[in-house]
Amino acid sequence: MTAISLLWLISSLLIGTGIGYGLRLFIVKRLINSKEAKIQSLQTQFEEESKKLKKEAEQEAEILKDKARAEASEIRKTAVLLEESVLRRENDLEQQVQELENHRLELKTKGERIKDLYQEVEVLKQKQITELGHIAGLNTEQAKSELLEKVEETSHEELLLQIERLEGIRHNQLEQKAKNIMVLAMQKYAQGQSAEFNTASVAIDSEEVKGRIIGKEGRNIRALENATGVQVIIDDSPDSIVLSCFDPIRRHIAKLALEALIEDGRIQPARIEEFVIKSKELVQQKIKEAGEAALYDTGITGIDPKLTYILGRLQFRTSYGQNVLMHSVEVAHLAGAIAAELGANVMIAKMGGLFHDIGKALDHEVEGTHVEIGRTVLSKYGIKEEVIKAMQSHHEEYPYESLESRIVQAADALSASRPGARRDSVDNYIKRLGELEAITNAFYGVDKSYAINAGREIRVFVTPYKINDIQAKKMARKIALKIEEELKYPGEIKVTLIRETRIIDYAR
């Protein structure tokens, strides 16, 4: 029984294994068939898509070919048209060249004919001159000389009077026109002018304040003088202290510092140094504001801030007692008014007038004349060349290169020479008058000369038998030129030359 059961079990296992294997084989075959069917489907789909894409590509290629054929056809047509146009132009140019050549040959022929005619005329002219010379017994040069001598001999006085009359009329007209322009410019800009001095005064309340300013053994006053570089003058006047210094900036710093110290009440060396530093900063701010105010007043914009600061320094610079910044602003306005009357460039004239003395702000720091320094400064800060040309000739160091340069010089002389503008010492005044008379007396034929009208006019008396009327006119011009070369002066000097003949006889 056990053997049969075992045999049955083994048989069952073998049968089960066979059935399982058969089922597994069946399942695998079905999977394989399914995968192959899917692959076949994908392959069929891929082929269809490939055919579709190929067909679309062929259609697009055909479209592009048609488009390219059309563009090529248009290009060929355009090229044909251009070729035809070029050919026409070449034909036109050849025709024009031929016409020009014909004109050139025609002109050449005419020129040769004119040259022949000119030679014939010259021959006839020389023949006539020779015949006239034979008739008169004189050659050409002798005839000219004799004719000029005759005219000079018979018409000398008449010609001289005519020349003087015409010169007088023209001079009066020009002088009147110039005066009208100057007066109109001054009317447009009328501002008072006062000379500045080398001292400043500070008001004090009492003698006690004066004592505190002096300090123990004078230490406060010495500290103030050392810190500012000014001289503090304590005189007998009870209500003021005088500050003396040739540098206006240092003098103004000292004045501001002293006024602040008096108001503060604590006057001692340490406080003096502190207030002097503050005053310097305040003065620098005032310099900047003065430059900006000058530009605003004259209507000039677009100037570099550093150049504006240099311009503001002219507020503390004087020339013969005249404030240079006020003088520069005045020159700018006068130059602008004159330029408007004469039809010149108003802005160039204004800028030339405002910056004509800019070099004086640095002339104690930089070597050279204030004109040269001004040219360098303006070039450095990008000012136009026209403005530099307008300002560089106001002392005639450079030639006048534009109408504006003459206008600036006239405005400068007008501002400097009007009454009250400048202050001069008696010694300098007498020296200038002496130099003026010495220059005049050096000329041959001068009997005596007198400088009058505050040196604005020189009257020259000449010896009549040494100098005639024509020589007198030439001498007056030479004297004026000599004065221009050797003297420096504001405005102009009138030269009046007097020649008179006195005949004295006695009846006995």
KEZAVEX-916581 format. One line per 8 residues: number of its first residue (from 1); for each residue x, y, z of C-alpha. Coordinates in steps of 0.25 Angstrom, whole numbers, plus 5000, padded with zeros to 4 digits. Last residue first. Layout:
KEZAVEX-916581
NUM = X Y Z  ...
end
This chain:
KEZAVEX-916581
508 = 5236 5815 4850  5226 5805 4847  5229 5791 4854  5227 5777 4849  5222 5764 4855  5218 5752 4848  5212 5740 4857  5211 5727 4850
500 = 5203 5716 4858  5205 5701 4859  5197 5694 4870  5197 5679 4872  5186 5673 4881  5188 5658 4885  5176 5653 4893  5179 5641 4903
492 = 5170 5629 4904  5164 5620 4914  5173 5614 4925  5188 5617 4924  5201 5609 4922  5211 5617 4914  5222 5613 4904  5215 5608 4892
484 = 5202 5615 4892  5210 5628 4895  5219 5626 4883  5207 5623 4874  5200 5636 4878  5213 5644 4876  5214 5638 4862  5200 5642 4859
476 = 5202 5656 4863  5216 5657 4856  5209 5653 4843  5199 5664 4844  5210 5674 4847  5218 5669 4835  5207 5673 4826  5205 5686 4832
468 = 5220 5690 4832  5230 5688 4843  5243 5695 4846  5238 5709 4842  5226 5708 4851  5232 5703 4864  5223 5693 4870  5213 5694 4882
460 = 5208 5681 4887  5196 5679 4896  5194 5666 4903  5181 5661 4907  5175 5651 4917  5186 5654 4927  5177 5660 4938  5171 5670 4927
452 = 5185 5675 4924  5199 5670 4920  5206 5682 4914  5217 5682 4902  5228 5692 4898  5235 5695 4885  5234 5682 4878  5242 5682 4865
444 = 5248 5669 4866  5241 5659 4876  5247 5657 4890  5237 5667 4896  5225 5658 4894  5231 5646 4901  5236 5655 4912  5222 5662 4914
436 = 5215 5648 4916  5226 5643 4925  5224 5655 4934  5209 5654 4934  5211 5639 4938  5220 5643 4949  5211 5653 4955  5199 5643 4955
428 = 5208 5632 4961  5213 5642 4972  5199 5647 4975  5193 5633 4977  5182 5628 4969  5168 5624 4971  5159 5617 4961  5144 5617 4957
420 = 5141 5631 4962  5140 5637 4949  5139 5628 4937  5153 5623 4932  5153 5608 4937  5139 5605 4932  5140 5611 4918  5154 5606 4916
412 = 5149 5592 4919  5137 5594 4910  5146 5599 4898  5156 5587 4900  5144 5577 4901  5138 5583 4888  5151 5582 4881  5152 5567 4884
404 = 5138 5565 4880  5141 5570 4866  5151 5559 4864  5165 5556 4864  5171 5568 4870  5186 5566 4872  5191 5561 4885  5198 5569 4896
396 = 5188 5580 4893  5184 5582 4907  5169 5577 4904  5175 5568 4894  5173 5554 4901  5159 5555 4905  5152 5554 4891  5162 5543 4886
388 = 5159 5535 4899  5144 5536 4897  5145 5532 4882  5154 5520 4887  5142 5515 4895  5144 5512 4910  5148 5498 4914  5153 5500 4928
380 = 5168 5498 4924  5167 5508 4913  5161 5519 4922  5172 5517 4932  5183 5518 4922  5178 5530 4915  5175 5537 4928  5190 5534 4933
372 = 5195 5540 4920  5186 5552 4922  5189 5554 4936  5204 5554 4933  5213 5543 4936  5217 5534 4948  5205 5528 4956  5202 5531 4971
364 = 5201 5546 4972  5195 5546 4958  5184 5537 4962  5171 5545 4963  5177 5555 4954  5177 5545 4943  5162 5546 4942  5163 5560 4937
356 = 5157 5558 4923  5147 5548 4929  5134 5556 4930  5137 5565 4917  5141 5552 4909  5128 5545 4914  5120 5557 4910  5126 5559 4897
348 = 5124 5545 4893  5110 5545 4898  5106 5558 4890  5112 5553 4877  5114 5565 4868  5103 5574 4862  5109 5587 4866  5098 5591 4875
340 = 5097 5578 4882  5112 5577 4883  5112 5591 4890  5101 5586 4900  5109 5573 4903  5122 5580 4904  5116 5589 4914  5109 5578 4922
332 = 5122 5570 4922  5131 5582 4926  5122 5585 4938  5123 5570 4943  5138 5571 4941  5139 5584 4949  5130 5579 4960  5139 5567 4961
324 = 5152 5576 4960  5148 5585 4971  5154 5598 4968  5165 5604 4977  5175 5605 4966  5172 5590 4963  5166 5582 4974  5164 5568 4978
316 = 5155 5562 4988  5143 5560 4979  5152 5555 4969  5153 5542 4977  5139 5540 4971  5144 5537 4958  5153 5527 4963  5141 5520 4970
308 = 5133 5520 4956  5145 5514 4949  5145 5503 4959  5130 5501 4957  5132 5500 4942  5123 5510 4934  5110 5505 4927  5103 5518 4929
300 = 5105 5533 4926  5093 5543 4929  5102 5554 4934  5096 5556 4948  5095 5540 4949  5110 5539 4946  5114 5550 4956  5105 5544 4966
292 = 5111 5530 4964  5125 5536 4966  5121 5544 4978  5114 5532 4984  5127 5524 4983  5136 5535 4989  5126 5536 5000  5127 5521 5003
284 = 5142 5523 5004  5140 5535 5013  5132 5526 5022  5142 5515 5023  5153 5526 5026  5144 5532 5037  5143 5518 5043  5158 5516 5043
276 = 5160 5530 5049  5149 5528 5060  5157 5515 5065  5171 5522 5065  5165 5534 5073  5158 5524 5083  5172 5518 5086  5179 5532 5087
268 = 5168 5538 5096  5156 5546 5095  5143 5541 5101  5133 5552 5098  5126 5544 5087  5121 5557 5080  5135 5563 5081  5141 5549 5076
260 = 5131 5549 5064  5135 5563 5060  5150 5560 5061  5148 5547 5053  5140 5555 5042  5150 5566 5041  5162 5557 5041  5156 5549 5030
252 = 5153 5562 5022  5167 5567 5023  5173 5553 5019  5164 5553 5007  5167 5568 5004  5182 5566 5003  5188 5580 5005  5186 5579 5020
244 = 5182 5589 5031  5171 5586 5042  5166 5598 5049  5159 5597 5063  5147 5606 5066  5139 5613 5076  5149 5621 5085  5158 5626 5074
236 = 5172 5628 5081  5178 5617 5072  5179 5602 5073  5184 5597 5059  5183 5582 5056  5193 5579 5045  5188 5567 5037  5194 5553 5034
228 = 5182 5546 5040  5187 5536 5050  5200 5544 5054  5192 5557 5055  5181 5551 5063  5191 5544 5073  5199 5557 5074  5186 5564 5078
220 = 5183 5554 5088  5197 5553 5094  5198 5569 5096  5204 5568 5110  5191 5562 5115  5180 5564 5104  5180 5575 5093  5165 5570 5090
212 = 5162 5570 5104  5167 5584 5106  5159 5589 5094  5146 5583 5099  5148 5591 5112  5150 5603 5104  5136 5602 5100  5126 5598 5090
204 = 5135 5594 5078  5133 5596 5063  5143 5589 5054  5150 5597 5043  5156 5592 5030  5169 5597 5023  5174 5596 5009  5164 5604 5002
196 = 5153 5602 4992  5148 5612 4982  5134 5614 4979  5126 5611 4967  5111 5614 4965  5104 5606 4954  5098 5610 4941  5096 5599 4931
188 = 5087 5602 4919  5090 5617 4920  5105 5613 4919  5103 5605 4906  5095 5616 4900  5105 5626 4904  5116 5618 4897  5108 5615 4885
180 = 5105 5630 4883  5119 5634 4886  5124 5624 4875  5114 5630 4865  5118 5644 4868  5133 5641 4867  5130 5634 4854  5123 5645 4848
172 = 5133 5656 4853  5145 5648 4848  5138 5646 4834  5135 5661 4833  5149 5665 4838  5156 5655 4829  5148 5661 4817  5151 5675 4821
164 = 5166 5672 4824  5167 5665 4810  5160 5677 4803  5169 5687 4810  5182 5679 4806  5177 5677 4792  5174 5692 4790  5188 5696 4797
156 = 5196 5687 4788  5188 5690 4775  5197 5698 4766  5210 5692 4770  5206 5678 4773  5198 5677 4760  5210 5682 4752  5220 5673 4760
148 = 5211 5661 4757  5210 5665 4742  5226 5667 4741  5228 5653 4748  5219 5646 4739  5224 5652 4726  5239 5649 4730  5235 5635 4733
140 = 5228 5633 4720  5239 5640 4711  5239 5654 4708  5241 5663 4694  5226 5665 4694  5224 5661 4679  5235 5650 4680  5229 5645 4693
132 = 5215 5645 4687  5220 5636 4676  5227 5627 4686  5214 5626 4694  5206 5623 4681  5215 5612 4677  5215 5606 4691  5200 5606 4691
124 = 5199 5600 4677  5209 5589 4681  5201 5587 4693  5188 5586 4686  5194 5576 4676  5199 5567 4687  5185 5568 4694  5179 5564 4680
116 = 5188 5552 4679  5185 5548 4694  5170 5549 4691  5172 5540 4679  5179 5530 4687  5169 5530 4697  5158 5529 4687  5164 5516 4681
108 = 5166 5511 4695  5152 5514 4698  5147 5506 4686  5156 5494 4689  5151 5494 4703  5137 5495 4698  5139 5483 4689  5145 5475 4700
100 = 5134 5478 4709  5124 5473 4698  5132 5460 4696  5132 5458 4711  5117 5461 4712  5114 5451 4701  5123 5440 4707  5116 5443 4720
92 = 5102 5441 4714  5107 5428 4707  5112 5423 4720  5099 5427 4727  5091 5419 4717  5100 5407 4718  5098 5407 4733  5083 5408 4732
84 = 5083 5396 4723  5091 5388 4732  5083 5392 4744  5070 5388 4736  5076 5374 4732  5081 5372 4747  5067 5375 4752  5061 5365 4742
76 = 5071 5354 4746  5068 5357 4761  5053 5356 4758  5055 5342 4751  5064 5337 4762  5053 5341 4772  5043 5333 4764  5052 5321 4763
68 = 5055 5322 4778  5040 5322 4781  5037 5310 4772  5048 5302 4778  5043 5306 4792  5029 5301 4789  5035 5288 4783  5044 5286 4795
60 = 5031 5288 4804  5023 5278 4796  5035 5268 4796  5036 5270 4811  5021 5267 4813  5022 5254 4805  5034 5250 4813  5027 5253 4826
52 = 5015 5245 4821  5023 5233 4816  5031 5233 4829  5018 5234 4837  5012 5222 4830  5025 5214 4831  5025 5217 4846  5011 5213 4848
44 = 5014 5199 4841  5026 5197 4849  5018 5201 4862  5007 5191 4858  5017 5180 4855  5024 5182 4868  5010 5181 4875  5008 5168 4868
36 = 5021 5163 4871  5019 5167 4886  5005 5160 4886  5011 5147 4879  5022 5147 4889  5012 5148 4901  5003 5137 4895  5015 5128 4894
28 = 5020 5131 4908  5006 5128 4913  5005 5114 4906  5019 5110 4910  5015 5114 4925  5002 5105 4923  5010 5094 4917  5020 5094 4928
20 = 5009 5095 4939  5002 5082 4932  5015 5075 4931  5019 5078 4946  5005 5074 4950  5006 5061 4943  5020 5058 4949  5015 5061 4963
12 = 5003 5052 4961  5011 5041 4956  5021 5042 4968  5009 5043 4977  5003 5030 4971  5016 5023 4972  5017 5027 4987  5003 5022 4989
4 = 5005 5009 4982  5018 5006 4990  5011 5009 5003  5000 5000 5000
end
